[in-house]
Amino acid sequence: MQLRRILSMFLAGVLVLGLVACGNGNTNGTENSQSTENKGSTEQSESTQSSQNTQSGGNNEGVDGTESTEDADATYVFSDEVWAFLSNADVKFVRQDENYVKVYDKKDLADGGTVIEIDPAKTYQSVEGFGASLTDSSAYVLSEMPEELIDEVMVNLFDKEKGIGLSTIRIPIGGCDFGFYNYTYDDMPKGEEDFELEHFDASEAEDQIALVKKAMAVNSDIKIFLSPWTAPTWMKTKGEFTSKDGGTLRRDCYNVYADYLVKSVQIYENENIPVYALSPQNEMFIIADWAGMYWDWEPMSAFVNDRLRPALEDAGLTTKILNMDHNWIYADKANQIMGATYNAADGVAYHWYNGTPEQMLTTKESFPDKEIWVTEATNVKPVGMSAFLKVSSMITRSLRSGANGYMLWNYALKHTGGPTVYENTGADSNAPILSCNLEKDEITYESDFYILAHFSKYIHEDAVVVDSTDTGAENDYKLVNVVTLNPNGTMTAVIVNSNKEAQTCKLVMGEQVMEVTVGAKSTVTLTWDANNY
């Protein structure tokens, strides 16, 4: 079977994924606490309410589901060989034996359980990747590790066959809350300005650039996303780093800020690192004690239309522009920005800290030809199974709601947390994908690594989401699923069961049934060769 040929190289490695660790063999081991959702930010009051749209629970209806035109007559099947990977309180992304899944004729379908009808002829958005952010903190702790350990990490994170195949990296432009201090690429003494950007200095990005090159040596298809937390303080109305005290972008600095962002893209392009997408501002509506810059949607739209897009084009850059880079609750604002920047922007970046994934459906419905990415989401340590299921569920629901990809927050932090610029923001408790013990040269693969594995390993680049029964809207999203079709004809289903009881799921496609019992509080990934030979 083609599935065996496609997956066999990973068979030995997948056994390691359940217990993977570097250094002295550390793993995350115990998980016994729930996470919280927010990073401790305070949103500007006039922006905190977004209309709760009457969604169908993310069942993809009304999101321009289309009949496949490339293979209009193609039929897809459940193969006899189905690979199943399970995470629960005891195991993380461990392959199950062949008896875990049953495949049989539809005529033998009995009552009971949850039926999930799959229609692979009806397809939705493409899935372009999964990953996390390479902040200053992440770059620092990884760069402090021994070279051979970094190489091993790169394979486990980014290699499509030996690792989990992550393919996106988000990088702050200048400093953010995860680093040692506030800075931008053009800081000036108080009272001085630099409209010619003569003092532009991106040397702080050297660690990120070096690590990205290592990642791209393993996976050349990695997509790079850039996002600034703030403009240089001399460009701001109040001249401070934080969004709470620093004000917004000065109108007379729109041109120079666009040039600043272009130069920030070029530092990567000049290193033969293509930048896939750029956000003009991280969390544009936030008022907080860390670096930031508040923008309302109207001036942001004017900046994108009149300054940023022309500046990128003048520089010969094809980098995409993703608006907003903020929470689901602001979907109405995102739609206003997209409507105003339709010819200049390429999509919307969302964060998970407030709102629900289904709010993105309004963006997909209004702008079906634009991209939607979730570019930031974080657990808070310690990560128990409830938190594991929450993130898994949010990714699943996001894919059902039009997202082209999903990124968590820090790739790596110290095993004690951080480093962070600001105290008392809850940042020290943010959960990374990797925890690094700098004293012992050990790296622990945390729960978020295995969460991403459930999606990134077998949902390939350019896969498409296919129509499947919504199992979440009527049960408070305690049982959710998403099904995708890869370009090579393999299919992948992810089912997240947050219930306290096991759930029998019967996936029906054509005249076949695939039956699997998903244990209580478990995430399961199923993958199979769907080609009808």
C-alpha positions as CSV (number, residue, x, y, z in Angstrom):
1,M,0.0,0.0,0.0
2,Q,1.1,3.5,-0.7
3,L,0.5,4.5,2.9
4,R,3.2,2.0,4.0
5,R,5.6,3.5,1.5
6,I,4.9,7.0,2.5
7,L,5.0,6.5,6.2
8,S,7.4,3.6,6.8
9,M,10.4,5.9,7.2
10,F,8.7,7.4,10.3
11,L,7.7,4.2,11.9
12,A,10.8,3.9,14.1
13,G,10.8,7.6,14.8
14,V,7.2,7.7,15.9
15,L,8.0,5.4,18.9
16,V,10.5,7.9,19.9
17,L,8.0,10.8,19.7
18,G,6.1,9.4,22.6
19,L,9.1,9.6,24.8
20,V,11.3,12.0,22.8
21,A,13.9,14.0,24.6
22,C,17.4,15.4,24.1
23,G,20.3,15.8,26.5
24,N,19.9,13.3,29.3
25,G,16.6,11.9,28.2
26,N,14.3,14.4,29.9
27,T,10.6,14.3,29.0
28,N,7.7,16.3,30.3
29,G,6.6,13.2,32.3
30,T,3.7,14.5,34.5
31,E,0.8,16.6,33.5
32,N,-1.6,17.6,36.3
33,S,-2.9,21.1,35.9
34,Q,-5.2,23.1,33.7
35,S,-4.0,26.2,31.8
36,T,-5.4,29.7,31.7
37,E,-6.2,31.4,28.5
38,N,-4.8,34.9,28.7
39,K,-1.4,36.5,29.0
40,G,-2.6,39.1,31.5
41,S,-3.4,41.8,28.9
42,T,-6.0,44.5,29.3
43,E,-7.9,45.4,26.1
44,Q,-9.1,48.9,25.3
45,S,-12.7,49.0,26.5
46,E,-14.3,50.4,23.3
47,S,-12.8,47.5,21.4
48,T,-13.5,44.6,23.7
49,Q,-16.9,43.7,22.4
50,S,-17.4,41.9,19.1
51,S,-20.8,40.7,17.9
52,Q,-21.2,37.0,18.5
53,N,-22.0,35.7,15.1
54,T,-24.7,33.0,14.7
55,Q,-22.3,30.4,13.5
56,S,-23.2,26.8,12.7
57,G,-20.4,25.6,15.0
58,G,-17.7,25.6,12.4
59,N,-19.3,23.0,10.1
60,N,-17.9,24.8,7.0
61,E,-21.3,25.5,5.6
62,G,-21.4,28.9,3.9
63,V,-17.6,29.1,3.6
64,D,-17.4,28.5,-0.1
65,G,-17.1,24.8,0.1
66,T,-16.4,23.8,-3.5
67,E,-16.7,20.6,-5.5
68,S,-13.2,19.5,-6.5
69,T,-12.6,20.4,-10.1
70,E,-9.1,18.9,-10.5
71,D,-10.3,15.4,-9.7
72,A,-14.0,15.8,-10.2
73,D,-14.6,12.1,-10.8
74,A,-12.1,10.9,-8.2
75,T,-13.3,8.6,-5.4
76,Y,-11.6,8.1,-2.1
77,V,-11.6,5.1,0.2
78,F,-10.7,3.9,3.7
79,S,-7.7,1.6,3.2
80,D,-7.4,-1.6,5.3
81,E,-4.2,-0.1,6.8
82,V,-5.0,2.9,9.0
83,W,-2.4,4.5,11.3
84,A,-3.8,5.8,14.6
85,F,-1.9,8.0,17.0
86,L,-3.2,8.7,20.5
87,S,-2.6,11.2,23.3
88,N,-4.2,11.0,26.7
89,A,-3.1,11.3,30.3
90,D,-0.7,8.4,29.9
91,V,0.8,8.7,26.4
92,K,1.6,11.4,23.9
93,F,1.3,10.8,20.2
94,V,1.9,7.1,20.4
95,R,0.9,4.8,17.5
96,Q,-1.9,2.3,18.3
97,D,-2.0,-1.3,17.2
98,E,-4.0,-2.4,14.1
99,N,-7.0,-3.4,16.1
100,Y,-7.6,0.2,17.3
101,V,-9.6,1.0,14.1
102,K,-12.1,-1.1,12.3
103,V,-13.0,-0.6,8.6
104,Y,-16.2,-2.3,7.2
105,D,-19.0,-1.9,4.7
106,K,-21.6,0.7,5.2
107,K,-24.4,-1.9,5.0
108,D,-23.1,-3.2,8.3
109,L,-23.4,0.2,10.1
110,A,-25.3,-0.3,13.3
111,D,-27.1,2.3,15.5
112,G,-25.1,4.0,18.3
113,G,-22.1,6.2,18.5
114,T,-21.4,9.4,16.6
115,V,-21.6,9.2,12.8
116,I,-19.2,11.5,10.9
117,E,-20.1,11.8,7.3
118,I,-17.1,12.7,5.1
119,D,-17.5,14.1,1.6
120,P,-14.0,14.5,0.0
121,A,-15.5,16.0,-3.2
122,K,-16.5,19.1,-1.2
123,T,-13.3,20.9,-0.2
124,Y,-12.5,24.1,1.6
125,Q,-9.3,26.1,2.3
126,S,-5.8,24.7,1.9
127,V,-3.7,24.0,4.9
128,E,-0.3,25.7,4.7
129,G,1.5,24.9,7.9
130,F,1.9,24.8,11.7
131,G,4.6,26.1,14.0
132,A,5.4,28.7,16.6
133,S,7.4,31.9,17.3
134,L,11.1,32.3,17.5
135,T,11.3,35.2,20.0
136,D,14.5,36.6,21.4
137,S,14.0,34.3,24.4
138,S,13.6,31.3,22.1
139,A,16.6,32.2,20.0
140,Y,18.7,32.8,23.1
141,V,18.0,29.5,24.9
142,L,18.4,27.4,21.8
143,S,21.6,29.2,20.9
144,E,23.0,28.3,24.3
145,M,22.5,24.6,23.7
146,P,25.3,22.4,22.3
147,E,25.5,22.3,18.5
148,E,24.6,18.6,18.2
149,L,21.6,19.2,20.4
150,I,20.3,22.0,18.3
151,D,20.7,19.9,15.2
152,E,18.7,17.1,16.8
153,V,16.0,19.6,17.7
154,M,15.8,20.9,14.2
155,V,15.2,17.4,12.9
156,N,12.6,16.6,15.5
157,L,10.7,19.9,14.9
158,F,11.0,20.4,11.1
159,D,11.9,17.2,9.3
160,K,8.9,15.9,7.4
161,E,9.9,12.2,7.8
162,K,12.0,12.0,10.9
163,G,10.3,14.7,12.9
164,I,6.8,16.3,13.1
165,G,7.2,18.5,10.0
166,L,6.5,22.0,11.4
167,S,6.7,24.5,8.6
168,T,6.1,28.0,10.0
169,I,8.2,30.4,12.1
170,R,7.0,33.7,13.4
171,I,9.6,36.3,14.4
172,P,9.1,39.6,16.1
173,I,10.6,42.7,14.4
174,G,12.6,44.1,17.3
175,G,11.9,43.2,20.9
176,C,8.8,41.8,22.4
177,D,7.8,40.7,25.9
178,F,10.0,37.6,25.6
179,G,13.5,38.8,25.7
180,F,15.9,40.8,27.9
181,Y,15.0,44.4,27.2
182,N,12.9,46.7,24.9
183,Y,14.4,47.7,21.6
184,T,13.7,48.3,18.0
185,Y,16.0,48.3,14.9
186,D,16.3,52.1,15.0
187,D,16.5,53.3,18.6
188,M,17.5,57.0,19.1
189,P,18.2,59.1,22.1
190,K,15.3,61.0,23.5
191,G,14.5,64.0,21.3
192,E,16.4,62.7,18.3
193,E,14.9,61.3,15.0
194,D,16.2,59.3,12.1
195,F,13.9,59.8,9.1
196,E,16.6,58.5,6.8
197,L,17.0,55.3,8.9
198,E,20.7,55.8,8.9
199,H,20.9,54.1,12.3
200,F,18.9,51.1,11.3
201,D,20.6,48.1,13.0
202,A,19.1,44.6,12.9
203,S,22.1,42.9,14.5
204,E,19.9,41.6,17.3
205,A,18.3,39.3,14.8
206,E,21.5,37.3,14.2
207,D,20.5,34.4,16.4
208,Q,17.1,34.1,14.7
209,I,18.7,34.2,11.3
210,A,21.2,31.5,12.2
211,L,18.5,29.2,13.6
212,V,16.1,29.8,10.7
213,K,18.9,28.7,8.3
214,K,19.4,25.6,10.3
215,A,15.6,24.9,10.2
216,M,15.5,25.5,6.4
217,A,18.4,23.2,5.9
218,V,16.1,20.5,7.3
219,N,12.9,21.8,5.7
220,S,13.2,24.2,2.7
221,D,9.4,24.8,2.7
222,I,9.4,26.8,5.9
223,K,7.3,29.9,5.8
224,I,8.6,33.0,7.7
225,F,6.2,35.5,9.3
226,L,7.3,38.8,10.7
227,S,5.5,41.1,13.2
228,P,6.5,44.2,15.1
229,W,5.5,44.9,18.6
230,T,6.1,48.6,18.3
231,A,7.6,51.2,16.0
232,P,10.8,53.0,17.2
233,T,9.8,55.3,20.0
234,W,10.7,58.4,18.1
235,M,8.0,57.6,15.6
236,K,5.3,57.4,18.3
237,T,3.1,60.2,19.7
238,K,4.2,59.7,23.3
239,G,7.7,58.3,22.7
240,E,7.5,55.2,24.9
241,F,7.8,51.5,24.2
242,T,4.6,50.3,25.8
243,S,1.1,50.5,24.2
244,K,-0.1,51.8,27.6
245,D,2.1,54.8,27.7
246,G,3.6,55.1,24.2
247,G,0.8,56.4,22.1
248,T,0.3,55.5,18.4
249,L,2.2,56.1,15.2
250,R,2.7,59.7,14.3
251,R,1.0,60.6,11.0
252,D,4.2,62.2,9.7
253,C,6.0,58.9,10.3
254,Y,3.8,56.7,8.1
255,N,6.3,56.7,5.2
256,V,9.4,56.1,7.3
257,Y,7.7,53.3,9.3
258,A,6.8,51.6,6.0
259,D,10.5,51.9,5.0
260,Y,11.5,50.5,8.4
261,L,9.3,47.4,7.9
262,V,10.6,46.9,4.4
263,K,14.2,47.0,5.7
264,S,13.2,44.5,8.4
265,V,12.0,42.1,5.7
266,Q,15.1,42.7,3.6
267,I,17.5,41.6,6.4
268,Y,16.0,38.1,6.0
269,E,15.7,38.2,2.2
270,N,19.3,39.3,2.0
271,E,20.2,36.1,3.8
272,N,18.3,34.0,1.3
273,I,15.4,33.6,3.7
274,P,12.1,34.5,1.9
275,V,9.6,36.2,4.1
276,Y,6.1,34.8,3.5
277,A,4.1,37.4,5.3
278,L,4.3,40.6,7.3
279,S,1.9,42.0,9.9
280,P,2.0,45.8,10.3
281,Q,1.4,45.5,14.1
282,N,1.1,42.8,16.7
283,E,-2.1,43.1,18.8
284,M,-3.1,46.5,17.4
285,F,-6.0,47.0,19.9
286,I,-4.1,46.1,23.0
287,I,-3.3,48.5,25.9
288,A,-0.8,46.7,28.1
289,D,2.4,47.1,30.1
290,W,4.7,45.5,27.5
291,A,5.9,46.8,24.1
292,G,3.1,47.6,21.8
293,M,1.4,50.3,19.7
294,Y,-2.3,50.9,19.6
295,W,-3.9,51.5,16.1
296,D,-7.5,51.7,15.2
297,W,-8.6,50.0,12.0
298,E,-9.1,53.2,9.9
299,P,-5.5,54.6,10.2
300,M,-4.2,51.1,10.0
301,S,-6.0,50.6,6.7
302,A,-4.7,53.9,5.3
303,F,-1.2,52.9,6.2
304,V,-1.5,49.5,4.5
305,N,-3.1,50.9,1.4
306,D,-1.0,54.1,0.9
307,R,2.3,53.3,2.5
308,L,3.1,49.7,3.2
309,R,1.9,47.9,0.1
310,P,3.6,50.5,-2.2
311,A,6.8,50.3,-0.2
312,L,7.0,46.5,-0.5
313,E,6.3,46.7,-4.3
314,D,8.8,49.4,-4.8
315,A,11.4,47.2,-3.1
316,G,10.5,44.3,-5.4
317,L,9.2,42.2,-2.4
318,T,6.3,39.8,-2.8
319,T,5.8,39.5,1.0
320,K,2.1,39.1,1.9
321,I,0.4,41.5,4.3
322,L,-1.7,40.0,7.1
323,N,-3.9,42.5,8.9
324,M,-4.6,42.9,12.6
325,D,-2.6,40.0,14.3
326,H,-5.1,40.1,17.2
327,N,-7.9,38.2,18.9
328,W,-10.9,36.3,17.5
329,I,-13.2,38.7,19.4
330,Y,-12.2,41.4,17.0
331,A,-13.4,39.6,13.9
332,D,-15.7,42.5,13.1
333,K,-12.7,44.9,13.1
334,A,-10.7,42.5,11.0
335,N,-13.5,42.5,8.4
336,Q,-13.6,46.3,8.4
337,I,-9.8,46.4,7.8
338,M,-10.0,43.7,5.1
339,G,-12.9,45.6,3.3
340,A,-10.8,48.8,3.4
341,T,-7.6,47.1,2.2
342,Y,-8.9,44.4,-0.1
343,N,-6.5,45.2,-3.0
344,A,-3.5,45.7,-0.7
345,A,-3.7,43.0,2.0
346,D,-3.6,39.3,1.6
347,G,-5.4,38.2,4.7
348,V,-5.9,38.3,8.5
349,A,-3.8,37.1,11.4
350,Y,-5.8,36.0,14.5
351,H,-4.8,35.2,18.1
352,W,-6.7,32.9,20.4
353,Y,-6.8,34.8,23.7
354,N,-10.3,36.1,23.5
355,G,-13.3,35.0,21.4
356,T,-13.9,31.7,19.6
357,P,-12.5,30.2,16.4
358,E,-15.9,30.2,14.8
359,Q,-15.8,34.1,14.7
360,M,-13.3,33.7,11.8
361,L,-16.1,32.3,9.7
362,T,-17.3,35.8,9.0
363,T,-13.9,36.7,7.5
364,K,-13.9,33.6,5.4
365,E,-17.4,34.1,4.2
366,S,-16.8,37.8,3.4
367,F,-13.3,37.3,1.9
368,P,-13.1,33.7,0.6
369,D,-10.0,34.4,-1.5
370,K,-8.0,35.8,1.4
371,E,-5.8,33.9,3.9
372,I,-6.6,33.4,7.5
373,W,-3.8,32.4,10.0
374,V,-3.8,31.9,13.7
375,T,-0.4,33.3,14.5
376,E,-0.3,33.2,18.3
377,A,-1.7,30.9,21.1
378,T,-0.1,29.8,24.3
379,N,-0.8,27.4,27.2
380,V,0.3,28.3,30.7
381,K,2.4,25.9,32.7
382,P,2.0,23.3,34.1
383,V,0.0,21.9,31.1
384,G,-2.4,19.1,32.1
385,M,-4.6,17.0,29.9
386,S,-7.4,19.5,30.0
387,A,-5.1,22.2,28.5
388,F,-3.8,19.7,26.0
389,L,-7.3,19.0,24.8
390,K,-8.2,22.7,24.7
391,V,-5.4,23.6,22.3
392,S,-6.1,20.5,20.2
393,S,-9.7,21.5,20.0
394,M,-9.0,25.1,19.1
395,I,-6.7,24.0,16.3
396,T,-9.4,21.6,15.0
397,R,-12.1,24.2,15.2
398,S,-9.8,26.8,13.6
399,L,-9.3,24.5,10.6
400,R,-13.1,24.1,10.4
401,S,-13.5,27.8,10.5
402,G,-11.2,28.7,7.5
403,A,-7.7,28.9,9.0
404,N,-4.9,28.1,6.6
405,G,-2.5,27.4,9.5
406,Y,-2.0,27.7,13.2
407,M,1.0,28.8,15.3
408,L,1.7,28.5,19.0
409,W,3.8,31.0,20.9
410,N,7.4,30.4,22.0
411,Y,9.4,27.6,20.3
412,A,11.7,27.4,23.4
413,L,12.1,28.9,26.9
414,K,14.2,28.2,29.9
415,H,12.9,25.3,32.0
416,T,12.2,27.8,34.8
417,G,10.3,30.2,32.4
418,G,11.3,33.2,30.3
419,P,13.5,35.1,30.0
420,T,11.0,38.0,29.9
421,V,11.3,41.7,29.8
422,Y,8.4,42.5,32.1
423,E,7.6,41.2,35.6
424,N,4.2,40.2,36.9
425,T,2.6,39.7,33.5
426,G,2.3,35.9,33.8
427,A,4.9,35.6,31.1
428,D,7.1,33.4,33.2
429,S,4.4,30.7,33.2
430,N,3.9,30.6,29.5
431,A,4.3,27.1,28.1
432,P,6.8,26.6,25.2
433,I,7.2,23.8,22.8
434,L,10.6,23.1,24.2
435,S,12.0,23.7,27.7
436,C,15.8,24.2,27.9
437,N,17.9,23.6,31.0
438,L,20.9,25.7,30.3
439,E,22.9,24.4,33.3
440,K,22.5,20.7,32.3
441,D,22.3,21.1,28.5
442,E,18.9,19.3,28.5
443,I,15.9,19.9,26.4
444,T,12.4,18.7,27.3
445,Y,9.7,18.3,24.7
446,E,6.6,19.7,26.2
447,S,2.9,19.0,25.6
448,D,2.6,21.6,22.8
449,F,5.1,19.6,20.8
450,Y,2.8,16.6,20.8
451,I,-0.3,18.7,20.2
452,L,1.3,20.1,17.0
453,A,2.4,16.6,16.0
454,H,-1.3,15.5,15.8
455,F,-1.7,18.0,13.0
456,S,1.6,18.8,11.4
457,K,2.9,15.3,10.9
458,Y,0.2,14.0,8.6
459,I,-1.6,17.2,7.3
460,H,0.8,18.1,4.5
461,E,1.4,21.5,2.9
462,D,-1.4,22.2,0.3
463,A,-3.8,19.7,1.9
464,V,-7.4,20.8,1.8
465,V,-10.0,20.6,4.5
466,V,-12.9,18.4,3.3
467,D,-16.5,18.4,4.4
468,S,-17.2,16.4,7.5
469,T,-20.1,16.3,10.0
470,D,-19.8,19.0,12.7
471,T,-19.7,17.1,16.0
472,G,-19.0,20.1,18.2
473,A,-21.7,22.7,18.0
474,E,-24.4,20.8,19.9
475,N,-22.1,19.4,22.7
476,D,-20.2,22.5,23.7
477,Y,-17.3,21.4,21.5
478,K,-16.5,18.4,23.7
479,L,-16.2,16.2,20.6
480,V,-14.7,17.9,17.5
481,N,-13.2,16.6,14.3
482,V,-11.5,17.8,11.1
483,V,-10.7,15.8,8.0
484,T,-8.1,16.8,5.3
485,L,-7.0,15.5,2.0
486,N,-3.3,15.6,1.1
487,P,-2.0,16.2,-2.5
488,N,-0.7,12.6,-2.7
489,G,-4.2,11.2,-1.9
490,T,-3.6,10.3,1.7
491,M,-6.2,11.6,4.2
492,T,-6.0,12.6,7.8
493,A,-8.6,13.0,10.5
494,V,-8.1,14.5,13.9
495,I,-10.7,13.8,16.6
496,V,-10.6,15.5,20.0
497,N,-12.8,14.0,22.8
498,S,-12.9,16.2,25.9
499,N,-15.7,14.2,27.5
500,K,-15.2,12.2,30.6
501,E,-16.5,9.1,28.7
502,A,-15.1,7.3,25.7
503,Q,-16.9,8.1,22.4
504,T,-17.4,5.7,19.5
505,C,-17.0,7.6,16.2
506,K,-18.1,6.1,12.9
507,L,-16.5,7.9,9.9
508,V,-18.6,7.2,6.9
509,M,-17.2,7.8,3.4
510,G,-18.9,6.4,0.3
511,E,-19.9,2.8,1.1
512,Q,-17.4,2.3,3.9
513,V,-17.2,2.9,7.6
514,M,-14.1,3.5,9.7
515,E,-14.9,3.0,13.4
516,V,-12.8,4.1,16.3
517,T,-13.4,4.4,20.0
518,V,-11.8,7.6,21.2
519,G,-11.1,7.3,24.9
520,A,-12.1,9.8,27.5
521,K,-10.1,13.0,27.4
522,S,-8.1,12.0,24.3
523,T,-6.8,13.3,21.0
524,V,-6.5,10.9,18.1
525,T,-5.0,11.3,14.6
526,L,-6.0,8.8,11.9
527,T,-4.2,8.7,8.6
528,W,-4.7,6.4,5.6
529,D,-4.1,6.0,1.9
530,A,-7.4,7.1,0.4
531,N,-6.4,6.4,-3.2
532,N,-8.8,4.2,-5.0
533,Y,-6.4,1.9,-6.9
